[in-house]
Amino acid sequence: MTAPINLLDLTPAQALARLREFAAASGEPAYRAAQVVRHLWEKPASDFAQMTALPIALRSALAEQFVIPRLEMIARQTSSDGTEKFLFRLPEGQEIETVAIPEGGRLTLCISSQAGCALQCAFCATGRMGFQRNLAAWEIAAQVREMALLDPPIPVTNVVFMGMGEPMMNWSAVDIALTTLNSPQGLGIGARHITVSTVGVLPGIVALAERPEQFRLAISIHAPSDELRRELMPVNVKYPLADVIAQAKTFDRRVTFEYVMLGDVNDAPEHARQLAALARSCRAFVNLIPLHEGGALEFKGSPPERISSFARTLRDAGVEVAIRKSRGKDIAAACGQLRVERLGRGAPRRPNEHGQVNVA
């Protein structure tokens, strides 16, 4: 017996084609396919039974040949600042985190692309749990879909791939998820409102640049020299800082540098001057990020006055810079904290030690 087809793991265009084939074979009018696709992402239904515009017999027939799976929400926390954190369980029991951040008229959803992470950045809570597996395309996009299925729904305006995992090391799934997020028949989020963040996995940056949509790129720099970056981010051995900067220069859209502020580690005036030179070389915008200390026990965050001074040095050097607000401190909103607290750490694996880590 053929396994049911997961419609959420297809792009909306692919799902429409499959459903048109099904409608033709079942003697149903072709417009039924578009009705079903609309309930996958635009106006999501929790299952086929909820698609009440369809005849009951058709709903039953669809359920025999297709599935529209859900992520199981097992925890939801709300911060005093309005930030919300969700813990979802995947079908086989792994857990991932998603964070909703309201700001004025925007709602940014920070989504995960892997369960755990293999890169072991020294200050990151996700790296402490080890790498478990890549997410399927539907599991990535469904984090946004689940927001629409809440009562009341959470309207997502922006998406950032800054949750658990390294998106560029799961590019085959992220590629499909980007199409679903952006497509008018999918979640309909504008490409300029979708940001993919990477530690600098070069093949993934190339692959993102080759897409015609104006998706945004953020690069986690976190240290302005190879020596320091190797200490904080082991991936710098494979993808040295100079190579990452060179690739950023060729990206045809504006690049953002993410820089977490670690007290007495990367926050000296000389670090600011070095970072300014890197940012100027590829016209990058710099985001300075206060450390969520609960996720990095060995580090302390830079004091606010030092972060402000660091930002002034960058601005004086002609670099546009912002200091990110620290959100959700009271709900362990640093990505990976909630899962680590619940399940403990996993055995860490380096990227080349797990066959499911797929670089573009």
C-alpha positions in Angstrom: 0.0 0.0 0.0 1.4 3.4 -1.0 2.0 5.8 1.9 -0.1 8.9 2.0 1.5 12.0 0.5 2.4 14.8 2.9 1.0 17.9 1.2 2.9 20.2 3.5 6.3 18.8 2.4 5.6 20.0 -1.2 5.7 23.6 -2.4 2.2 25.0 -2.9 2.6 24.7 -6.7 3.6 21.0 -6.4 0.7 20.4 -4.0 -1.7 22.0 -6.4 -0.4 19.8 -9.3 -0.8 16.6 -7.1 -4.3 17.6 -6.1 -5.4 18.3 -9.6 -4.2 14.8 -10.6 -6.3 13.4 -7.7 -9.3 15.5 -8.7 -9.2 14.3 -12.3 -8.8 10.7 -11.3 -11.7 11.0 -8.8 -14.1 12.7 -11.2 -14.0 15.9 -9.1 -14.0 19.4 -10.6 -10.5 20.9 -11.0 -11.3 23.8 -8.7 -11.4 21.5 -5.7 -7.6 21.3 -5.8 -7.3 25.0 -5.3 -9.8 24.9 -2.5 -7.6 22.3 -0.7 -4.4 24.2 -1.3 -5.9 27.3 0.2 -6.5 25.4 3.4 -2.9 24.2 3.6 -1.3 27.6 4.2 -3.4 30.7 3.3 -6.3 29.8 5.6 -4.9 26.7 7.3 -7.2 23.9 8.4 -6.1 21.5 11.2 -7.2 18.5 9.1 -9.3 17.6 6.1 -12.4 17.3 8.3 -12.2 21.0 9.0 -12.4 21.8 5.2 -16.1 22.2 5.5 -16.5 23.8 2.0 -15.7 20.4 0.6 -18.2 17.5 0.4 -17.9 14.9 3.2 -17.1 12.1 0.8 -14.3 14.1 -0.8 -12.8 14.9 2.6 -12.7 11.2 3.4 -11.1 10.4 0.1 -8.5 13.1 0.6 -7.7 11.7 4.1 -7.0 8.3 2.6 -4.4 9.6 0.1 -2.9 12.6 1.7 -1.8 13.9 5.1 -1.4 17.4 6.6 0.6 16.8 9.8 0.8 19.0 12.8 3.6 20.0 15.2 2.6 19.1 18.7 2.9 22.1 21.0 4.1 21.0 24.4 5.0 24.3 26.1 4.1 27.9 25.6 5.6 30.7 27.7 4.8 34.4 27.6 7.3 37.1 28.7 6.4 40.3 30.5 7.6 42.1 27.3 5.1 40.2 25.1 7.6 37.8 23.7 6.2 34.2 23.4 8.2 31.0 23.2 6.9 27.7 21.9 8.3 24.2 22.3 7.1 21.8 19.6 7.5 18.1 19.6 8.3 16.5 16.2 6.7 13.2 15.1 9.5 10.9 16.5 9.8 12.9 19.8 12.6 15.4 19.2 11.8 19.0 20.3 12.3 22.4 18.7 11.8 26.0 19.7 10.0 28.9 18.0 9.9 32.5 19.4 7.3 35.1 18.5 8.6 38.7 19.0 6.1 41.6 18.8 7.4 45.0 18.0 5.0 47.8 17.1 3.0 46.6 14.1 5.3 43.7 13.3 5.4 40.2 14.6 8.7 38.4 13.9 8.8 34.7 14.3 12.2 33.1 15.0 12.1 29.6 13.6 14.3 26.5 13.8 15.8 24.6 10.9 17.4 21.7 12.8 16.8 19.8 16.1 19.9 20.8 17.9 23.1 22.0 16.2 26.4 20.4 15.4 28.5 23.6 15.3 29.2 24.0 19.0 29.5 27.8 19.2 30.9 28.4 22.7 28.1 30.9 23.8 25.1 29.1 22.3 22.6 27.0 24.3 21.5 25.1 21.2 25.0 23.8 20.6 25.0 22.3 24.1 22.4 19.8 23.2 24.3 18.3 20.2 22.9 17.7 16.8 19.8 15.4 16.5 18.5 15.8 13.0 17.6 18.1 10.1 14.0 19.3 10.0 11.9 18.4 7.0 10.6 21.3 4.9 7.1 21.0 6.3 8.5 21.1 9.9 10.2 24.4 9.2 7.3 26.1 7.5 4.7 24.6 9.9 6.2 26.6 12.8 4.6 29.6 11.0 1.5 27.6 10.1 0.9 26.7 13.8 0.7 30.4 14.7 -2.3 30.8 12.3 -4.0 27.7 13.9 -3.8 29.2 17.4 -7.0 30.6 19.0 -6.7 33.5 18.7 -4.1 33.3 15.8 -0.8 35.1 15.9 -0.4 37.1 12.6 3.3 36.7 11.5 4.7 39.5 9.4 8.4 38.6 9.5 10.4 35.4 9.7 14.0 34.9 10.8 15.9 31.7 10.5 17.7 32.4 13.8 16.3 29.5 15.9 17.8 26.2 16.6 20.3 24.9 14.0 22.3 26.2 11.0 19.9 26.7 8.0 22.6 26.4 5.4 23.5 22.9 6.6 19.9 21.9 5.8 19.6 23.8 2.6 17.5 21.2 0.6 14.7 21.6 3.2 15.2 25.3 3.8 15.0 26.0 0.1 11.5 24.4 -0.1 10.4 26.1 3.1 11.5 29.5 1.7 9.2 29.0 -1.3 6.3 28.0 0.9 6.8 31.0 3.2 7.0 33.4 0.3 4.5 32.0 -2.2 1.1 33.9 -2.5 -0.5 30.4 -2.4 1.6 29.6 0.7 2.1 31.9 3.7 2.5 35.0 1.6 5.3 36.6 3.5 7.4 39.1 1.5 10.9 38.0 0.6 12.4 41.1 2.2 10.6 40.1 5.4 12.4 36.7 5.6 16.0 36.6 6.8 18.2 33.5 6.7 21.0 33.6 9.3 24.2 31.6 9.0 27.6 31.3 10.7 29.1 31.6 7.2 28.5 28.2 5.4 29.7 29.4 2.0 27.8 26.9 -0.3 24.5 28.0 1.4 25.2 31.7 0.9 25.9 31.0 -2.8 22.6 29.0 -3.1 20.6 31.8 -1.4 22.2 34.4 -3.7 21.1 32.3 -6.7 17.4 32.6 -5.8 15.6 35.4 -7.6 13.7 36.6 -4.5 15.0 39.3 -2.3 15.5 37.2 0.8 17.7 38.8 3.5 21.1 37.3 4.7 22.5 37.7 8.2 25.9 36.4 9.0 26.9 35.5 12.6 30.3 37.1 12.9 30.8 37.3 16.7 34.5 37.9 16.4 36.5 40.2 14.1 39.6 38.0 13.8 40.2 34.4 12.8 42.1 33.7 16.0 39.2 34.8 18.3 36.5 33.4 16.0 38.1 30.0 16.0 37.9 29.9 19.8 34.3 30.9 19.8 33.1 29.2 16.6 34.8 26.0 15.5 33.2 26.3 12.1 35.7 29.1 11.4 38.3 26.4 10.7 36.3 25.2 7.7 35.0 28.6 6.6 37.6 31.2 7.6 36.5 34.8 8.3 38.2 36.2 5.2 36.3 33.7 2.9 33.0 34.6 4.6 33.6 38.3 4.1 34.6 37.7 0.5 31.4 35.9 -0.1 29.4 38.6 1.6 30.9 41.2 -0.8 29.4 39.3 -3.7 25.9 39.0 -2.2 23.7 41.3 -4.3 21.5 42.4 -1.3 22.5 44.1 1.9 24.0 41.8 4.5 23.6 42.1 8.2 26.4 41.1 10.6 25.2 39.6 13.9 27.6 40.2 16.8 26.8 38.9 20.3 28.5 41.0 22.9 30.6 38.9 25.3 32.1 40.7 28.3 35.9 40.9 28.2 36.0 38.6 25.2 35.0 40.5 22.0 33.9 43.9 23.2 37.2 45.9 23.4 37.6 49.1 21.4 40.1 47.3 19.1 37.5 44.7 18.3 35.1 47.4 17.4 37.6 49.0 15.0 38.3 45.6 13.4 34.6 44.9 13.0 34.1 48.3 11.5 36.7 47.5 8.8 35.0 44.2 8.0 31.5 45.8 7.8 32.7 48.7 5.6 34.3 46.3 3.2 31.0 44.7 2.2 28.7 47.6 3.3 27.1 45.5 6.0 24.7 46.6 8.7 25.7 45.5 12.2 23.4 44.2 14.9 24.9 44.2 18.3 23.2 41.5 20.5 23.2 41.5 24.3 24.0 38.0 25.6 21.2 35.9 27.1 23.5 34.7 29.9 21.3 31.8 30.9 22.3 30.0 27.7 26.0 30.5 28.0 27.2 29.8 31.6 30.9 30.4 30.9 30.3 33.9 29.6 29.0 37.2 30.9 27.2 39.8 28.8 28.9 43.1 28.1 27.7 46.0 30.3 25.2 48.3 28.6 27.6 51.2 28.7 30.3 49.1 26.9 27.8 48.1 24.2 26.9 51.7 23.7 30.6 52.7 23.4 31.2 49.8 21.0 28.3 51.0 18.8 29.6 54.6 18.8 33.0 53.4 17.5 31.2 51.6 14.7 29.1 54.7 13.8 32.1 57.0 14.0 33.7 54.7 11.4 30.8 55.1 9.0 29.0 51.8 9.8 25.3 51.6 10.4 24.6 49.8 13.6 21.7 48.8 15.9 21.7 47.4 19.4 19.1 44.7 19.6 16.7 44.8 22.5 17.1 41.8 24.8 13.7 40.1 24.8 12.1 37.4 26.8 14.8 37.1 29.5 12.2 35.9 32.0 11.2 32.9 29.8 14.7 31.7 28.8 14.2 33.1 25.3 17.8 32.5 24.1 17.3 29.7 21.6 17.8 26.3 23.0 17.5 27.3 26.7 14.0 25.8 27.2 14.8 22.5 25.6 18.1 22.2 27.4 16.4 22.9 30.7 13.8 20.2 30.0 15.9 17.5 28.4 19.5 18.2 29.3 22.4 18.1 26.8 22.9 15.7 24.0 26.2 14.2 22.8 27.7 16.9 20.6 28.5 16.0 17.0 30.6 17.9 14.6 29.1 18.7 11.2 31.1 16.1 9.3 30.1 13.3 11.8 26.5 13.1 10.9 25.2 12.0 7.5 22.0 14.0 7.7 23.8 17.4 7.8 23.5 18.4 4.1 25.4 21.4 2.8 24.0 23.0 -0.3 
